[in-house]
Amino acid sequence: MSATIKTFIGVILAPAALAAAWATAAALAPALARFGVTFPLLAGALACLLLHAGGRGKRLYVAAHELTHALAAVASGVRVRKISVKRSSGYVLLDSTNAFISLAPYFIPFYTLAAAAGYWLAGRFWDVQPLRPWFLGAAGFTLAFHVLHTADILAGPVQSDLKKAGGPVFSLPLLLLLNCLGLAAALKLLFPELLSLKVYGARVLAAQAAAYKGLFSAAAYIFNTAKIYLQS
């Protein structure tokens, strides 16, 4: 797919991504406000926020970032030749790449999946129910870790990963949309009773429809106004 087509897709996708972000915030906020249920998750997220404010965790993020590139490459059938992780930078040498490999670290929470896998595996051998609050705390910490570091890196200079994937105009709306859907899915898996995916999906689609309808109405108004002006 050419860069021009991807840019066009990104422009078309942007309103949908922004609408999804609004709908996701509106759906998740009241669910997370059930503090009696979500306290461990929120406590973990707060702990991560405090550490992040102190500038901690950069090397851990770099390691997760590069490992996610590598795992996405393996899943895509691409050979990984070398992984390098330093204090504030890293890289992965691959035989080839694609948009999934380039963007994977920006929407896949590596440490959250690792914590979930560890908890699930332990549950195959022991009763882990007493450890559930600690797992929820770890999930909150790692999800916040992913969101905070991803926001930091995307707020800076345009990353080469985004350029490889098709450019920032294509990549940023796609990443926003994927992260919104990922957070909703995570909340559903952690607290099935707090979120209905059917209701959430309907809310997202309604917000997106309203966004495109508003843009179309605005464009029609501008066009008609300009037409009247030119004819007068």
Residue frames relative to the residue before (quaternion, step in Angstrom):
aa qw qx qy qz dx dy dz
M 1.0000 0.0000 0.0000 0.0000 0.00 0.00 0.00
S 0.4282 -0.7294 0.4724 0.2480 3.59 -0.74 1.04
A 0.6414 -0.5360 0.3935 0.3826 3.55 -1.30 0.47
T 0.6208 0.5547 -0.3426 0.4354 3.59 1.08 -0.72
I 0.6609 0.4933 -0.3025 0.4778 3.57 0.95 -0.87
K 0.6510 0.5138 -0.3164 0.4605 3.59 0.98 -0.82
T 0.6270 0.5252 -0.3346 0.4681 3.58 1.04 -0.74
F 0.6411 0.5153 -0.3159 0.4729 3.57 0.98 -0.84
I 0.6407 0.5152 -0.3193 0.4713 3.59 0.96 -0.85
G 0.6474 0.5324 -0.3136 0.4462 3.57 0.99 -0.84
V 0.6425 0.5143 -0.3185 0.4705 3.58 0.99 -0.82
I 0.6706 0.4881 -0.2910 0.4768 3.57 0.96 -0.89
L 0.6977 0.4977 -0.2661 0.4412 3.56 1.03 -0.84
A 0.5312 0.6845 -0.3961 0.3041 3.59 1.12 -0.62
P 0.6791 0.4673 -0.3256 0.4631 3.67 0.77 -0.83
A 0.6336 0.5292 -0.3332 0.4555 3.59 1.03 -0.73
A 0.6577 0.5102 -0.3101 0.4593 3.57 1.00 -0.82
L 0.6667 0.4945 -0.3022 0.4687 3.58 0.94 -0.86
A 0.6406 0.5100 -0.3183 0.4778 3.58 1.03 -0.79
A 0.6396 0.5201 -0.3216 0.4657 3.58 1.01 -0.78
A 0.6289 0.5318 -0.3353 0.4574 3.59 1.02 -0.76
W 0.6586 0.4973 -0.3074 0.4738 3.58 0.96 -0.87
A 0.6831 0.4860 -0.2896 0.4618 3.58 0.87 -0.94
T 0.6326 0.5304 -0.3293 0.4583 3.59 1.04 -0.74
A 0.6524 0.5014 -0.3149 0.4731 3.57 0.93 -0.88
A 0.6657 0.5083 -0.2993 0.4571 3.58 0.97 -0.87
A 0.6953 0.4649 -0.2754 0.4738 3.60 1.06 -0.68
L 0.7273 0.4565 -0.2533 0.4456 3.58 0.92 -0.91
A 0.5850 0.6187 -0.3795 0.3619 3.60 1.02 -0.71
P 0.7164 0.4198 -0.2884 0.4768 3.66 0.72 -0.89
A 0.6114 0.5435 -0.3565 0.4514 3.60 1.10 -0.60
L 0.6876 0.4712 -0.2766 0.4782 3.58 0.91 -0.93
A 0.6094 0.5735 -0.3461 0.4241 3.59 1.17 -0.52
R 0.5205 0.5835 -0.4375 0.4441 3.61 1.24 0.04
F 0.1414 -0.8750 0.4574 0.0724 3.53 0.62 1.26
G 0.5916 0.5826 -0.3715 0.4154 3.58 1.09 -0.58
V 0.7185 0.4017 -0.2238 0.5218 3.56 1.20 -0.58
T 0.7927 0.3662 -0.1563 0.4616 3.56 0.84 -1.02
F 0.3502 0.7810 -0.4768 0.2003 3.62 1.22 -0.03
P 0.6679 0.4922 -0.3414 0.4418 3.69 0.75 -0.84
L 0.6383 0.5296 -0.3202 0.4579 3.58 1.00 -0.83
L 0.6986 0.4678 -0.2662 0.4714 3.57 0.87 -0.99
A 0.6145 0.5382 -0.3478 0.4603 3.59 1.07 -0.69
G 0.6497 0.5081 -0.3139 0.4703 3.58 0.98 -0.79
A 0.6480 0.5153 -0.3114 0.4665 3.57 1.00 -0.85
L 0.6493 0.5151 -0.3137 0.4633 3.59 1.01 -0.83
A 0.6285 0.5314 -0.3333 0.4599 3.58 0.99 -0.80
C 0.6542 0.5022 -0.3105 0.4726 3.58 0.99 -0.82
L 0.6315 0.5427 -0.3295 0.4451 3.56 1.00 -0.83
L 0.6631 0.5028 -0.3049 0.4632 3.59 0.96 -0.85
L 0.6598 0.4873 -0.3080 0.4821 3.59 0.98 -0.81
H 0.6394 0.5305 -0.3237 0.4527 3.56 1.02 -0.81
A 0.6329 0.5328 -0.3273 0.4566 3.57 1.02 -0.78
G 0.6842 0.4615 -0.2763 0.4924 3.57 1.20 -0.53
G 0.5573 -0.6514 0.3697 0.3582 3.57 1.27 0.20
R 0.4670 0.6888 -0.4366 0.3417 3.58 1.21 0.40
G 0.7570 0.4601 -0.2916 0.3609 3.52 -1.33 0.38
K 0.3890 0.7515 -0.4726 0.2459 3.60 1.23 0.02
R 0.6971 0.4703 -0.2944 0.4542 3.58 0.80 -0.96
L 0.6170 0.5367 -0.3456 0.4604 3.59 1.05 -0.71
Y 0.6443 0.5059 -0.3265 0.4716 3.58 1.04 -0.74
V 0.6361 0.5273 -0.3370 0.4514 3.59 0.92 -0.86
A 0.6460 0.5203 -0.3228 0.4558 3.59 0.95 -0.87
A 0.6675 0.4886 -0.3018 0.4739 3.59 0.90 -0.90
H 0.6267 0.5588 -0.3293 0.4319 3.56 0.98 -0.90
E 0.7310 0.4274 -0.2504 0.4694 3.57 0.74 -1.03
L 0.6319 0.5226 -0.3406 0.4600 3.60 1.03 -0.69
T 0.6365 0.5165 -0.3316 0.4670 3.59 1.05 -0.70
H 0.5845 0.5440 -0.3588 0.4834 3.59 1.06 -0.69
A 0.6930 0.4950 -0.2790 0.4437 3.55 0.83 -1.05
L 0.6743 0.4875 -0.3003 0.4664 3.60 0.90 -0.87
A 0.6299 0.5184 -0.3303 0.4747 3.58 1.06 -0.73
A 0.6277 0.5274 -0.3316 0.4667 3.57 1.08 -0.72
V 0.6458 0.5102 -0.3170 0.4714 3.58 0.95 -0.90
A 0.6579 0.5077 -0.3077 0.4634 3.59 0.96 -0.85
S 0.6982 0.4482 -0.2579 0.4951 3.58 1.18 -0.60
G 0.5209 -0.6569 0.4035 0.3665 3.57 1.28 0.00
V 0.4993 0.6420 -0.4245 0.3979 3.58 1.21 0.49
R 0.4467 -0.7117 0.4787 0.2545 3.58 -0.87 0.91
V 0.2566 -0.7400 0.6054 0.1417 3.56 -1.01 0.92
R 0.2173 -0.8152 0.5282 0.0958 3.56 -0.63 1.13
K 0.8082 -0.0895 0.0944 0.5744 3.60 0.99 -0.75
I 0.1225 -0.7560 0.6384 0.0772 3.54 -1.19 0.72
S 0.0358 -0.7901 0.6119 -0.0082 3.57 -0.87 0.99
V 0.0226 -0.7865 0.6167 -0.0240 3.55 -0.88 1.02
K 0.0274 -0.7852 0.6185 -0.0155 3.55 -0.77 1.11
R 0.7717 -0.3814 0.2293 0.4543 3.56 -1.28 0.03
S 0.8357 0.0853 -0.0116 0.5424 3.59 0.86 -0.89
S 0.7707 0.2269 -0.1659 0.5719 3.59 1.20 0.25
G 0.0318 0.7920 -0.6094 0.0186 3.52 -1.30 0.28
Y 0.0899 -0.7906 0.6006 0.0782 3.54 -1.27 0.06
V 0.2171 -0.7323 0.6292 0.1441 3.52 -1.37 0.36
L 0.2465 -0.7540 0.5909 0.1467 3.57 -0.87 0.97
L 0.0190 -0.8108 0.5826 -0.0532 3.55 -0.69 1.17
D 0.5753 -0.5755 0.4488 0.3693 3.54 -1.23 0.39
S 0.7744 -0.0918 0.0739 0.6216 3.59 1.15 -0.66
T 0.2110 -0.7780 0.5739 0.1445 3.57 -1.25 0.06
N 0.1074 -0.7580 0.6348 0.1045 3.54 -1.36 0.09
A 0.7310 -0.4322 0.2793 0.4482 3.58 -1.26 0.11
F 0.6292 0.5389 -0.3430 0.4429 3.59 0.99 -0.77
I 0.6682 0.4934 -0.3014 0.4683 3.59 0.88 -0.92
S 0.6800 0.5088 -0.2937 0.4387 3.58 0.90 -0.94
L 0.7823 0.3674 -0.1755 0.4713 3.59 0.91 -0.90
A 0.4263 0.7520 -0.4411 0.2411 3.61 1.20 -0.34
P 0.6936 0.4814 -0.3263 0.4251 3.68 0.73 -0.83
Y 0.6608 0.5368 -0.3032 0.4280 3.58 1.17 -0.48
F 0.7902 0.2357 -0.1751 0.5379 3.61 1.20 -0.14
I 0.6505 0.4532 -0.3308 0.5119 3.60 1.24 0.02
P 0.2573 -0.7836 0.5448 0.1516 3.65 -0.50 1.14
F 0.3232 -0.8111 0.4573 0.1687 3.55 0.09 1.35
Y 0.7363 0.4321 -0.2545 0.4542 3.58 0.69 -1.05
T 0.5950 0.5491 -0.3683 0.4569 3.60 1.12 -0.55
L 0.6633 0.4867 -0.3005 0.4825 3.57 0.94 -0.87
A 0.6302 0.5266 -0.3346 0.4621 3.59 1.05 -0.74
A 0.6546 0.5020 -0.3088 0.4734 3.61 0.96 -0.86
A 0.6565 0.5079 -0.3097 0.4639 3.58 0.96 -0.86
A 0.6498 0.5126 -0.3182 0.4623 3.58 0.98 -0.83
G 0.6541 0.5143 -0.3107 0.4595 3.57 1.00 -0.83
Y 0.6553 0.5081 -0.3007 0.4712 3.56 0.99 -0.87
W 0.6561 0.5048 -0.3044 0.4713 3.58 0.94 -0.88
L 0.6672 0.5017 -0.3083 0.4562 3.59 0.91 -0.90
A 0.6409 0.5144 -0.3250 0.4680 3.58 0.97 -0.82
G 0.6503 0.5405 -0.3087 0.4355 3.55 1.07 -0.76
R 0.5772 0.5784 -0.3815 0.4323 3.57 1.21 -0.28
F 0.7728 0.3456 -0.1654 0.5059 3.59 1.19 -0.49
W 0.8005 0.1724 -0.0689 0.5698 3.59 1.11 -0.66
D 0.5363 -0.5645 0.5052 0.3721 3.52 -1.35 0.16
V 0.0904 -0.8420 0.5316 0.0129 3.58 -0.28 1.25
Q 0.3556 0.7663 -0.4805 0.2355 3.60 1.25 0.06
P 0.6536 0.5027 -0.3417 0.4509 3.66 0.91 -0.73
L 0.6807 0.4831 -0.2840 0.4717 3.59 1.20 -0.45
R 0.3935 0.7582 -0.4587 0.2448 3.58 1.25 -0.08
P 0.6473 0.5050 -0.3566 0.4460 3.68 0.83 -0.75
W 0.6486 0.5058 -0.3224 0.4686 3.59 1.03 -0.73
F 0.6283 0.5185 -0.3330 0.4749 3.57 1.06 -0.73
L 0.6473 0.5072 -0.3224 0.4688 3.59 0.96 -0.84
G 0.6258 0.5261 -0.3361 0.4676 3.58 1.05 -0.72
A 0.6544 0.5000 -0.3052 0.4781 3.56 1.01 -0.84
A 0.6335 0.5250 -0.3288 0.4636 3.58 1.03 -0.77
G 0.6564 0.5027 -0.3116 0.4683 3.59 0.95 -0.84
F 0.6474 0.5254 -0.3123 0.4553 3.55 0.97 -0.89
T 0.7344 0.4422 -0.2488 0.4508 3.56 0.77 -1.04
L 0.6152 0.5209 -0.3556 0.4730 3.61 1.08 -0.61
A 0.6510 0.4905 -0.3140 0.4868 3.58 0.97 -0.82
F 0.6005 0.5612 -0.3474 0.4513 3.59 1.06 -0.77
H 0.6685 0.4975 -0.2927 0.4690 3.56 0.92 -0.93
V 0.6948 0.4857 -0.2865 0.4464 3.58 0.78 -1.03
L 0.6909 0.4967 -0.2880 0.4394 3.59 0.82 -0.98
H 0.7129 0.4385 -0.2705 0.4757 3.59 0.83 -0.93
T 0.6146 0.5270 -0.3532 0.4689 3.59 1.07 -0.62
A 0.6466 0.5097 -0.3176 0.4704 3.58 0.97 -0.84
D 0.6325 0.5418 -0.3303 0.4441 3.58 0.98 -0.83
I 0.7280 0.4525 -0.2574 0.4461 3.54 0.74 -1.05
L 0.6745 0.4807 -0.3004 0.4730 3.59 1.06 -0.68
A 0.6331 0.5320 -0.3315 0.4542 3.58 1.18 -0.48
G 0.6349 0.5324 -0.3277 0.4540 3.59 1.24 -0.30
P 0.7918 -0.2368 0.2032 0.5250 3.58 -1.18 -0.53
V 0.6062 -0.5742 0.4012 0.3766 3.58 -1.10 0.70
Q 0.3830 -0.7509 0.5003 0.1980 3.55 -0.70 1.12
S 0.5691 -0.5960 0.4428 0.3533 3.55 -1.14 0.67
D 0.5655 0.6001 -0.3843 0.4152 3.59 1.14 -0.58
L 0.6714 0.4954 -0.3001 0.4623 3.57 0.94 -0.89
K 0.6314 0.5267 -0.3286 0.4647 3.57 1.05 -0.75
K 0.6599 0.5095 -0.3067 0.4592 3.59 0.97 -0.85
A 0.6763 0.5164 -0.2894 0.4384 3.56 1.05 -0.79
G 0.7165 -0.4126 0.2698 0.4935 3.59 1.19 -0.41
G 0.6579 -0.5093 0.3042 0.4639 3.55 1.28 0.15
P 0.6298 -0.5762 0.3677 0.3689 3.60 -1.15 0.54
V 0.6046 0.5653 -0.3692 0.4225 3.61 1.05 -0.66
F 0.6843 0.4393 -0.2672 0.5170 3.58 1.11 -0.66
S 0.7293 0.4925 -0.2540 0.4013 3.56 0.80 -1.06
L 0.6833 0.5284 -0.3149 0.3933 3.60 0.81 -0.95
P 0.6721 0.4594 -0.3277 0.4795 3.67 0.81 -0.78
L 0.6363 0.5314 -0.3314 0.4504 3.57 1.00 -0.79
L 0.6720 0.4932 -0.2965 0.4661 3.59 0.94 -0.87
L 0.6197 0.5330 -0.3434 0.4626 3.59 1.01 -0.76
L 0.6701 0.5001 -0.2925 0.4640 3.56 0.90 -0.94
L 0.6841 0.4911 -0.2918 0.4536 3.58 0.86 -0.95
N 0.6588 0.5013 -0.3167 0.4630 3.60 0.98 -0.77
C 0.6152 0.5323 -0.3468 0.4668 3.59 1.05 -0.70
L 0.6806 0.4754 -0.2871 0.4778 3.56 0.85 -0.95
G 0.6438 0.5339 -0.3169 0.4473 3.58 1.04 -0.77
L 0.6561 0.5008 -0.3133 0.4696 3.59 0.96 -0.83
A 0.6398 0.5134 -0.3242 0.4712 3.58 0.99 -0.80
A 0.6564 0.5052 -0.3091 0.4673 3.59 0.95 -0.86
A 0.6372 0.5292 -0.3266 0.4552 3.59 1.00 -0.81
L 0.6614 0.4983 -0.3097 0.4672 3.58 0.92 -0.89
K 0.6363 0.5265 -0.3243 0.4613 3.59 1.01 -0.79
L 0.6796 0.4874 -0.2938 0.4630 3.60 0.93 -0.85
L 0.6976 0.4731 -0.2715 0.4646 3.56 1.01 -0.83
F 0.7958 0.0778 -0.0023 0.6005 3.57 1.02 -0.87
P 0.1915 -0.8400 0.4949 0.1136 3.61 0.34 1.19
E 0.6843 0.5137 -0.2897 0.4288 3.57 1.07 -0.73
L 0.6549 0.5618 -0.3106 0.3988 3.60 1.18 -0.39
L 0.8066 0.1935 -0.0775 0.5531 3.59 1.13 -0.46
S 0.2161 -0.7363 0.6279 0.1301 3.54 -0.98 0.92
L 0.3829 -0.7379 0.5061 0.2297 3.58 -0.59 1.11
K 0.6004 0.5593 -0.3610 0.4431 3.57 1.13 -0.61
V 0.6769 0.4687 -0.2843 0.4913 3.57 0.92 -0.92
Y 0.6385 0.5267 -0.3249 0.4576 3.57 0.98 -0.85
G 0.6645 0.5074 -0.3047 0.4563 3.58 0.88 -0.92
A 0.6501 0.5096 -0.3153 0.4673 3.57 0.99 -0.84
R 0.6457 0.5195 -0.3197 0.4594 3.58 1.02 -0.77
V 0.6449 0.5131 -0.3175 0.4690 3.57 0.98 -0.83
L 0.6799 0.4891 -0.2947 0.4601 3.58 0.85 -0.95
A 0.6409 0.5170 -0.3270 0.4637 3.60 1.00 -0.76
A 0.6496 0.5080 -0.3127 0.4713 3.59 0.99 -0.84
Q 0.6584 0.5028 -0.3096 0.4667 3.58 0.98 -0.82
A 0.6404 0.5154 -0.3259 0.4668 3.58 0.96 -0.82
A 0.6553 0.5076 -0.3104 0.4653 3.58 0.96 -0.84
A 0.6316 0.5386 -0.3306 0.4491 3.59 1.03 -0.79
Y 0.6994 0.4532 -0.2771 0.4782 3.59 0.83 -0.94
K 0.6233 0.5333 -0.3407 0.4594 3.59 1.04 -0.70
G 0.6524 0.5115 -0.3064 0.4678 3.57 0.99 -0.85
L 0.6580 0.5001 -0.3089 0.4707 3.58 0.96 -0.85
F 0.6498 0.5127 -0.3199 0.4611 3.58 0.97 -0.83
S 0.6535 0.5109 -0.3115 0.4635 3.59 0.96 -0.85
A 0.6508 0.5121 -0.3116 0.4660 3.55 1.01 -0.86
A 0.6568 0.5046 -0.3099 0.4668 3.57 0.96 -0.88
A 0.6516 0.5109 -0.3166 0.4628 3.60 0.98 -0.82
Y 0.6437 0.5224 -0.3197 0.4588 3.57 1.01 -0.80
I 0.6582 0.5013 -0.3039 0.4724 3.58 0.95 -0.90
F 0.6522 0.5202 -0.3109 0.4553 3.57 0.96 -0.90
N 0.6933 0.4739 -0.2820 0.4639 3.58 0.85 -0.96
T 0.6315 0.5275 -0.3289 0.4635 3.58 1.06 -0.76
A 0.6645 0.4950 -0.3002 0.4726 3.56 0.96 -0.89
K 0.6322 0.5389 -0.3270 0.4505 3.57 1.04 -0.80
I 0.6562 0.4963 -0.3055 0.4794 3.59 0.95 -0.86
Y 0.6490 0.5298 -0.3150 0.4460 3.57 0.96 -0.86
L 0.6906 0.4812 -0.2820 0.4604 3.58 0.93 -0.93
Q 0.6887 0.4836 -0.2840 0.4596 3.57 1.09 -0.64
S 0.6283 0.5516 -0.3359 0.4337 3.59 1.21 -0.39
